[in-house]
Amino acid sequence: MTAFHFAIIVAVWNIIIFVMYGLDKRKAKQHGRRISEKTLLLGATFMGSLGALFGMYAFHHKTKHLKFRIGVPLLLIMNIIIVVLLMKTIPLKWS
């Protein structure tokens, strides 16, 4: 896998997570079946933290929950560290 492919996969995943936060906010307003907090946090954990953070603040969703307000930014830091370590240990090609 090239670095380009990895970047595309991570970008698409973050868009999916962003949309999940928006859907959950809509379901909350309509009193529909919700996406569990566990699912939202797991999506952020597996390289979706940037999408989760944008989703939280774009949709004003889960911003009052301490585990999201602190956890998602910590997951973003963790995701960045993982990417940096991957780049150092596995030389990915851009083409």
Secondary structure, DSSP 8 states (H G I E B T S, - for coil): --HHHHHHHHHHHHHHHHHHHHHHHHHHHTT-----HHHHHHHIIIIIHHHHHHHHHHTT-STT-HHHHHHHHHHHHHHHHHHHHHHHHS-----
